[in-house]
Amino acid sequence: MNYINFSKARCKNCYKCLRACLVKAIKFKNGQAEIVQERCIACGHCLEICPQNATRVVSDLDKVKEAIEGNKKVIASITPSFAGYFNVDEGKLIAALRKLGFSFVEENDMGIDVLGDYYKNYLDNSNLENYITTFCPSANYLIQKYYPELIKYMIPVVSPMIAQAKILRKVYGEDSFIVFIDPCIAKKIEISEFEEKTIDSVLNFNEINKWIYSSEIKLDRLQEEEFDGNISKGRKSFLLAGEIVNSIKETTDKNMLYPAIVSGTQDCIDMLDSIKMGTVKGVFAELSICRGGCIGGHNMMKNKKQYYKRLQKTKEYIYKKELKQNKVDNYEENVLDGISFERKFNKMEFHRPTPSKEDLDKIMKQMGKVAKEDKLNCGVCGYDTCIEKAKAVFEGMAETDMCLHFMRSKAESLSNVVIENTANGIIMVDEDINIIEINPAAQQVFCVQPQNILGKPLSLLIDDTDFVRVRDTAESIIGKKVCYPQYNAAFMINIMYLHKENLILAALTDIMDEEKNKKELNRVKKNTLNAAQDVIERQMRVAQEIAGVLGETTAETKVILNKLRRIVEGEEGEID
């Protein structure tokens, strides 16, 4: 199942998500971003950085509600990082979770005294060149998909979430419905791919917060309650970066190991590159994809300015919890009997076609990268270099038109070709009716050079009354005939108001030849009318003579001939 992706038809070609994705697991097709699951490490950075909120995360909320309504034994296991997210005491949050219908509420604090022992024993009983922690599922995916040769260094231990779920099932029964609440998006994928059934659903803090709000639960009015605490004993958790290294380096016999606390995707990549190349050896690397550990997880990144505030709140909560646990211990030692916390990590490689030099040259040409100066390597498209972008195009992960500089240059070039070569005059003015653009056709009519008129008032060239009216009313003038005798010019003018740009554009179609032809036609018609008038007068005289012979009246003949004259004059009326 694709747990994370982008909503269709909302992308705006900003490529911000691709720039945030350091493994380039985002594909673009027809301008639409799509997460390629086989390449994704589920860090969630692209989801939080999208300016259009065009992200989609599959939610298990309905599934959890259905379990509660079905009277199942629903267990909530919430990570301690909630203290940095929810602006409420933990006691009230616990009460709210129970009010939502959870049968039991536990804290996921599987700490050093459980998984820490497995890490220590593995280090003491193995002889590897390097060791890499495996509590972060995103870091695990990074290694399995992009550094499969380093899997041998991964400590084969389950994550704290899986460990806690195993214990919860033993304590509460196999029929329990276990819900893990955490800011990490990768855990949704982890439970679906884990070989055993452990967690039934994963909800993030946003989902819980919206659920509480939609249920009209007033957190500030609730009485504080305690965690059930049926499995709690951890003195510390793996929540913050460095907890594993700082604890194990004090107890392991592997003193020769170099402890390295690494958090953030780029730093994890740098460390793995160093181990792969052999430039770093004898290292015990604690990897966390999120900044500062789980405190910087998917749901915690949204309000980045509050990172240190949330970090402080979480640390204060953990410290308070540790003091309390020194006095109270609800943990039953035999609960771990028969539970295995070991796991195996497998390669998750995917096929990447290799382009030839000819393939890359062809794609580079399509992207307008011909000369050296064309290869800006600006990274706007999301790829560090134009060559990397070309490789992505070959793999079907990118499109050639994703280069904004190339597309802009192409659009401007085409636009300039049209404007520069059109027979119509083009004038653009700003809100002060100062000329900011005038094309060659208009320059020729008005006998000006652009360097002498740009930035100056339009009124220096022509009457600007119509332009002022368009600016003040924001209503365009279409198809108005204007004459400029001083330039011996006549135009059909369209003056349009460009709302977004707050500019006024005028297109002037030369109708001078048409006007000249019309005048010539009128002259011919008038000459014809005059000639017809002479013929009519002569015919009237002849008709009168004939009428006298035939006995008809001259008046009747005159009426008929005048009717003929009016018909001809009516034709002239059409001219005027």
ChimeraX attribute file (.defattr): number of C-alpha atoms within 10 A of each C-alpha:
attribute: neighborCount
match mode: 1-to-1
recipient: residues
	/A:1	8
	/A:2	12
	/A:3	16
	/A:4	24
	/A:5	20
	/A:6	20
	/A:7	16
	/A:8	13
	/A:9	11
	/A:10	14
	/A:11	20
	/A:12	13
	/A:13	15
	/A:14	17
	/A:15	23
	/A:16	16
	/A:17	22
	/A:18	25
	/A:19	19
	/A:20	19
	/A:21	23
	/A:22	17
	/A:23	17
	/A:24	19
	/A:25	19
	/A:26	26
	/A:27	19
	/A:28	21
	/A:29	11
	/A:30	10
	/A:31	19
	/A:32	17
	/A:33	26
	/A:34	19
	/A:35	22
	/A:36	17
	/A:37	15
	/A:38	14
	/A:39	19
	/A:40	20
	/A:41	26
	/A:42	27
	/A:43	23
	/A:44	25
	/A:45	22
	/A:46	25
	/A:47	24
	/A:48	18
	/A:49	18
	/A:50	18
	/A:51	14
	/A:52	11
	/A:53	13
	/A:54	17
	/A:55	20
	/A:56	14
	/A:57	15
	/A:58	13
	/A:59	16
	/A:60	17
	/A:61	17
	/A:62	9
	/A:63	12
	/A:64	22
	/A:65	14
	/A:66	12
	/A:67	18
	/A:68	18
	/A:69	10
	/A:70	10
	/A:71	11
	/A:72	16
	/A:73	18
	/A:74	23
	/A:75	25
	/A:76	26
	/A:77	24
	/A:78	24
	/A:79	23
	/A:80	24
	/A:81	27
	/A:82	24
	/A:83	22
	/A:84	23
	/A:85	22
	/A:86	15
	/A:87	12
	/A:88	13
	/A:89	15
	/A:90	18
	/A:91	15
	/A:92	19
	/A:93	24
	/A:94	26
	/A:95	19
	/A:96	22
	/A:97	18
	/A:98	16
	/A:99	14
	/A:100	16
	/A:101	19
	/A:102	24
	/A:103	18
	/A:104	19
	/A:105	21
	/A:106	21
	/A:107	20
	/A:108	27
	/A:109	24
	/A:110	27
	/A:111	22
	/A:112	21
	/A:113	14
	/A:114	18
	/A:115	24
	/A:116	22
	/A:117	15
	/A:118	18
	/A:119	21
	/A:120	20
	/A:121	15
	/A:122	16
	/A:123	20
	/A:124	13
	/A:125	10
	/A:126	10
	/A:127	10
	/A:128	11
	/A:129	14
	/A:130	20
	/A:131	26
	/A:132	22
	/A:133	21
	/A:134	24
	/A:135	23
	/A:136	24
	/A:137	23
	/A:138	26
	/A:139	26
	/A:140	23
	/A:141	25
	/A:142	23
	/A:143	26
	/A:144	20
	/A:145	20
	/A:146	19
	/A:147	19
	/A:148	17
	/A:149	12
	/A:150	18
	/A:151	19
	/A:152	15
	/A:153	18
	/A:154	18
	/A:155	21
	/A:156	20
	/A:157	22
	/A:158	22
	/A:159	22
	/A:160	23
	/A:161	24
	/A:162	23
	/A:163	22
	/A:164	27
	/A:165	23
	/A:166	20
	/A:167	19
	/A:168	24
	/A:169	18
	/A:170	17
	/A:171	15
	/A:172	16
	/A:173	11
	/A:174	13
	/A:175	11
	/A:176	19
	/A:177	23
	/A:178	25
	/A:179	23
	/A:180	26
	/A:181	25
	/A:182	29
	/A:183	25
	/A:184	26
	/A:185	25
	/A:186	24
	/A:187	26
	/A:188	24
	/A:189	19
	/A:190	19
	/A:191	19
	/A:192	16
	/A:193	11
	/A:194	13
	/A:195	10
	/A:196	10
	/A:197	14
	/A:198	22
	/A:199	26
	/A:200	19
	/A:201	20
	/A:202	27
	/A:203	23
	/A:204	22
	/A:205	21
	/A:206	16
	/A:207	16
	/A:208	17
	/A:209	13
	/A:210	11
	/A:211	15
	/A:212	18
	/A:213	12
	/A:214	9
	/A:215	11
	/A:216	9
	/A:217	15
	/A:218	11
	/A:219	19
	/A:220	11
	/A:221	8
	/A:222	15
	/A:223	12
	/A:224	15
	/A:225	15
	/A:226	13
	/A:227	16
	/A:228	14
	/A:229	16
	/A:230	19
	/A:231	22
	/A:232	21
	/A:233	22
	/A:234	20
	/A:235	19
	/A:236	20
	/A:237	22
	/A:238	23
	/A:239	27
	/A:240	21
	/A:241	22
	/A:242	20
	/A:243	18
	/A:244	26
	/A:245	20
	/A:246	14
	/A:247	15
	/A:248	20
	/A:249	16
	/A:250	11
	/A:251	13
	/A:252	16
	/A:253	14
	/A:254	18
	/A:255	10
	/A:256	9
	/A:257	18
	/A:258	17
	/A:259	19
	/A:260	16
	/A:261	20
	/A:262	23
	/A:263	23
	/A:264	17
	/A:265	24
	/A:266	15
	/A:267	16
	/A:268	22
	/A:269	22
	/A:270	12
	/A:271	19
	/A:272	21
	/A:273	15
	/A:274	13
	/A:275	20
	/A:276	15
	/A:277	10
	/A:278	10
	/A:279	9
	/A:280	15
	/A:281	15
	/A:282	16
	/A:283	18
	/A:284	24
	/A:285	26
	/A:286	25
	/A:287	29
	/A:288	30
	/A:289	28
	/A:290	27
	/A:291	18
	/A:292	19
	/A:293	22
	/A:294	24
	/A:295	30
	/A:296	28
	/A:297	23
	/A:298	23
	/A:299	22
	/A:300	25
	/A:301	19
	/A:302	15
	/A:303	10
	/A:304	11
	/A:305	9
	/A:306	14
	/A:307	19
	/A:308	13
	/A:309	13
	/A:310	23
	/A:311	20
	/A:312	14
	/A:313	19
	/A:314	21
	/A:315	19
	/A:316	14
	/A:317	18
	/A:318	21
	/A:319	14
	/A:320	11
	/A:321	15
	/A:322	17
	/A:323	11
	/A:324	12
	/A:325	15
	/A:326	10
	/A:327	7
	/A:328	12
	/A:329	14
	/A:330	12
	/A:331	13
	/A:332	12
	/A:333	9
	/A:334	7
	/A:335	14
	/A:336	16
	/A:337	9
	/A:338	8
	/A:339	11
	/A:340	11
	/A:341	18
	/A:342	13
	/A:343	13
	/A:344	11
	/A:345	18
	/A:346	14
	/A:347	15
	/A:348	15
	/A:349	14
	/A:350	10
	/A:351	8
	/A:352	11
	/A:353	11
	/A:354	10
	/A:355	15
	/A:356	11
	/A:357	9
	/A:358	9
	/A:359	13
	/A:360	18
	/A:361	16
	/A:362	14
	/A:363	20
	/A:364	21
	/A:365	13
	/A:366	14
	/A:367	22
	/A:368	18
	/A:369	20
	/A:370	13
	/A:371	8
	/A:372	7
	/A:373	7
	/A:374	14
	/A:375	16
	/A:376	13
	/A:377	14
	/A:378	13
	/A:379	16
	/A:380	18
	/A:381	23
	/A:382	23
	/A:383	23
	/A:384	14
	/A:385	15
	/A:386	20
	/A:387	17
	/A:388	15
	/A:389	26
	/A:390	27
	/A:391	22
	/A:392	21
	/A:393	20
	/A:394	20
	/A:395	15
	/A:396	14
	/A:397	20
	/A:398	24
	/A:399	20
	/A:400	19
	/A:401	17
	/A:402	20
	/A:403	20
	/A:404	14
	/A:405	17
	/A:406	18
	/A:407	15
	/A:408	12
	/A:409	12
	/A:410	13
	/A:411	12
	/A:412	12
	/A:413	12
	/A:414	12
	/A:415	11
	/A:416	13
	/A:417	11
	/A:418	11
	/A:419	17
	/A:420	16
	/A:421	12
	/A:422	13
	/A:423	15
	/A:424	20
	/A:425	24
	/A:426	22
	/A:427	20
	/A:428	20
	/A:429	22
	/A:430	18
	/A:431	15
	/A:432	15
	/A:433	19
	/A:434	18
	/A:435	22
	/A:436	18
	/A:437	15
	/A:438	22
	/A:439	20
	/A:440	20
	/A:441	21
	/A:442	20
	/A:443	16
	/A:444	11
	/A:445	13
	/A:446	17
	/A:447	11
	/A:448	15
	/A:449	14
	/A:450	14
	/A:451	7
	/A:452	8
	/A:453	18
	/A:454	17
	/A:455	16
	/A:456	15
	/A:457	17
	/A:458	21
	/A:459	13
	/A:460	11
	/A:461	15
	/A:462	12
	/A:463	11
	/A:464	13
	/A:465	9
	/A:466	13
	/A:467	23
	/A:468	15
	/A:469	14
	/A:470	17
	/A:471	22
	/A:472	11
	/A:473	9
	/A:474	15
	/A:475	14
	/A:476	19
	/A:477	16
	/A:478	13
	/A:479	14
	/A:480	12
	/A:481	14
	/A:482	14
	/A:483	14
	/A:484	13
	/A:485	8
	/A:486	8
	/A:487	12
	/A:488	10
	/A:489	16
	/A:490	19
	/A:491	20
	/A:492	17
	/A:493	22
	/A:494	17
	/A:495	23
	/A:496	20
	/A:497	21
	/A:498	14
	/A:499	11
	/A:500	6
	/A:501	9
	/A:502	12
	/A:503	17
	/A:504	26
	/A:505	20
	/A:506	21
	/A:507	19
	/A:508	23
	/A:509	19
	/A:510	21
	/A:511	17
	/A:512	15
	/A:513	11
	/A:514	11
	/A:515	14
	/A:516	11
	/A:517	12
	/A:518	13
	/A:519	13
	/A:520	12
	/A:521	13
	/A:522	16
	/A:523	13
	/A:524	12
	/A:525	17
	/A:526	17
	/A:527	12
	/A:528	13
	/A:529	17
	/A:530	14
	/A:531	11
	/A:532	16
	/A:533	17
	/A:534	11
	/A:535	11
	/A:536	18
	/A:537	15
	/A:538	12
	/A:539	15
	/A:540	19
	/A:541	14
	/A:542	12
	/A:543	19
	/A:544	20
	/A:545	14
	/A:546	15
	/A:547	17
	/A:548	12
	/A:549	9
	/A:550	9
	/A:551	10
	/A:552	14
	/A:553	13
	/A:554	16
	/A:555	11
	/A:556	11
	/A:557	18
	/A:558	18
	/A:559	11
	/A:560	11
	/A:561	17
	/A:562	15
	/A:563	12
	/A:564	15
	/A:565	17
	/A:566	12
	/A:567	12
	/A:568	18
	/A:569	18
	/A:570	11
	/A:571	14
	/A:572	15
	/A:573	10
	/A:574	8
	/A:575	14
	/A:576	6
